[in-house]
Each structure stands twice: as structure tokens, then as C-alpha cells.
Amino acid sequence: MQAGLVILCLAYVLSQFFRAFLAVLTADLGRDIGATPEDLAFASGLWFLIFAAMQIPVGWALDQVGPRRTAAILLMIGGAGGAALFAVATTPLHVALAMALIGIGCSPVLMASYFIFAREFPPAKFATLAAVMLGVGSVGNLVASYPTALAVEWVGWRATLAGLAIISAGVAAGIWFTVNDPKRVETEHKGSLIDLLKEPALWTILPLMLVAYAPSGALRGLWAGPYLLDIFGLSITQVGQATLIMGAAMIAGTFAYGPLDRLLGTRKWVILGGNLISSLFLLLLCLWIDDSVWLSVLLMALIGFSGAAFPVIMAHGRAFIPPHLVGRGVTLLNLFGVGGVGLAQFATGRIHAATVDMGPTAPYTAIFGFFAITVAIGCVIYLFSRDSMD
């Protein structure tokens, strides 16, 4: 199982990379194929929404087929195939279709590892193991910043994507040969997604899951690039360095959140406090939108750090999911978490288009303000949640 988890972690590195690399391709794709920020917001949003929609069939497949075949087949077809399509793209539509395929390929990899954690390890360790997988896998977030900017400068974005297609195929083959499926839970209880949705405790958690990851996912995945280019006139390499800092902060935040529930004896207040702080940093970014490039990079890093509660929210919801529905349960939570970023990218793309004529700072003030308000609303609903500790 150890070798299989290592390969799944490599697959998650790819997943983190693919959700974040468009930020450093903004100028190149605009010059070569005429892609605008709105086009890239649509493509990025499509990745997240397709990824989220896939959580329903992936949840069923994890419970019925197992993580090995589910992750290997989808990553081979979607991940490798989508990267290959991106490498030969000539229009923004090709980029959007490629991102949709890549979303399909990446959709099972994190949930496959969470499924194994839920079945093979003690429940009390779930949040920590989930955070470690998320934190180590988030190295892909770092690779999608400055290193990718350098690769694009050296060999071009087409060759970079072609190389990623080959790497994705190799990792998919590694999953097939190393991952062992946990034993299936034998039970007389039959269940479905509908049974999960009947659990009242989840309905105070899911709204925050919908909005908590969206600010850091959307900023790091796309808007950091256009924002730093338009407001401060940074080069692509400098954007890569800035997003590298934000990516490192997101990883540090993931590791920081991981053990906090056990150290403090609560999940609810760890999650609530962190997300309220995230909303505050978003508000400050609105207020100081063009004061200083270093202040903006620092605030984006703090947003990434404080908004890294994803694994603890996952563990909070996991506590209310019966064993025979673990696959569908963790993927339902992931559907809301990742789907929230997709919806946010579509919304912020429209916000950008509607405010672009109001001045250079107006679109980004509106986008960051949108994130601050939605996170605050999610926190208000989450106040009524029931705490859970294993």
C-alpha cells in the first residue's frame, strides 16, 4: 500500500499543477492563440466544474470498482489525453476542451487516497493523513509557478504540455501496477448519495466547503497572473515567483491545519477561525489593491495560508458518513470544495468583463470583494454546525 500511496501522491502533484498553471501562461496564450483573461477564466472554471461533476461517478466507482482502476484509467485517458490536446491547441476553445479532459483525469486521484485512508487507517488520523497528502501533493502548485515560467521560456508552452502528457501517462501506469484496493465493506445496508444528503449535519458544512477553497484556488489558479500583470506590470517570470510564494504559503497552511483539530480538541472552531481570517485578508487586498506589489503578494500568501482548511473540513464532514458510503461521502464533500472554485471562476470571469472599463483596479477589487463576501456568508452558516472529533 505504501508504494501505491506514493504514486497517488505523484498523481495529486499533477492535479495541483493542472489547476494552477494557467496563471503563468496568460501572456503566451494571449499572444499565440488570442486567449483573453475571460477565456482562461472559462477554461479554468471548466476544469473545476468538470472535476466536481465527476465526483458523483467517481464516488460510486471507488465503492464498487476500487481506487486502482478508477484512478489509473481516468488519469490515462483524461490527464494524458487532455495535456496532449492542450499541446496542439490553436484556439481558446481547444484550451477549454483540454482543460475539461484534464479535469476528468485528475478527478479521482485525491479521493482515491482519502478512500484508502478512511478504510485502512484509524478515523482519528484522517485529518492529519489528508493534510499530509494534500500538502505534499501541493508541490504541484509550486511547480506550476516559477519552474513552469522558466520551462515555457526555455522550450515553449507546447513542448512543456507535451512533456506533461508523457508524465501523466507514466503516473497512470504506476497507479495500475502499485495500488491495492482495500477490502470491500460487507453490509446489509444499502445506500446512495440521497442517503448522505438526508444527513442534517452535512448541510451546515457543505456551504463553507463550497466557498472556503475558492479564493486561494481561483487566485493561485488564474487571477494572480492578470492582477499582477495589469496593476504592477510584472514580467511572466516575476508572476511565476509571486505565485511560487503563494503556493508555498498554501502548502504551509495545509500542514499547519492538519494536526490542529487534535491539538485543540475541536474541528469547528479551527475551521471557522481560519476562514474568518481568510475573509479579512481578502478585504484588506481590496482596500490596498494597488499600494505595493510586495504587500499584494504578502496578502495573497496569507489568503493561501489561512484558506487551507480543506482537509479539516473534509474530516469534519467525514465523521457523519457511514462506512459503506465512504467513497460517495468524501467525493460529495470534494464536489462542493472543487465545484465552488469552478463556479467562482465563471462568476469572476463575468465580473472582470463587466468592470474592465471602470479602471485598471476595478475588476480586481470586485473579484476579491466577491470572495471576501462569499467566505463570510459560508462562515455564518457554518456557525450552526455540530462539532465532531473522532
Number of C-alpha atoms within 10 A of each C-alpha: 12 10 14 19 20 18 22 30 24 24 30 27 26 28 26 24 23 24 25 25 26 25 29 31 22 20 19 17 21 15 11 11 15 14 20 16 22 17 18 27 27 25 26 30 31 26 29 31 26 23 27 26 20 19 28 18 14 29 29 20 19 27 18 12 14 23 29 25 19 24 29 28 18 23 32 23 17 24 34 27 21 28 28 22 21 24 21 16 19 15 14 20 16 18 26 23 18 25 30 23 26 35 29 25 32 31 32 32 29 24 25 27 25 26 24 22 19 23 19 12 11 10 15 15 16 24 28 22 20 24 26 20 24 25 26 17 24 26 22 23 27 27 22 29 32 22 16 22 23 15 13 20 14 11 10 15 20 17 16 17 20 19 15 21 23 16 17 30 19 16 22 27 17 20 28 18 15 17 25 18 18 18 10 13 12 8 8 7 8 8 12 12 14 8 13 20 13 10 11 12 20 20 17 19 25 24 21 28 27 24 28 35 23 25 29 28 27 26 25 29 30 27 27 23 28 21 23 21 17 12 16 14 13 17 14 24 18 18 24 27 19 25 32 22 20 28 29 19 23 31 23 18 23 29 24 18 24 26 19 17 23 15 9 10 15 15 23 21 15 17 26 20 13 20 26 21 18 28 26 16 23 27 20 16 24 21 13 15 19 18 12 12 17 10 14 22 20 18 20 27 25 21 27 29 26 26 30 31 28 24 26 25 23 25 27 27 24 22 20 16 19 14 15 19 21 25 29 26 29 23 29 23 24 27 25 24 26 28 27 26 29 28 20 26 32 20 16 25 22 17 18 19 12 13 17 14 10 9 9 14 16 17 22 26 21 17 24 23 18 19 24 25 16 19 27 21 16 22 26 15 15 21 15 13 18 15 15 17 14 15
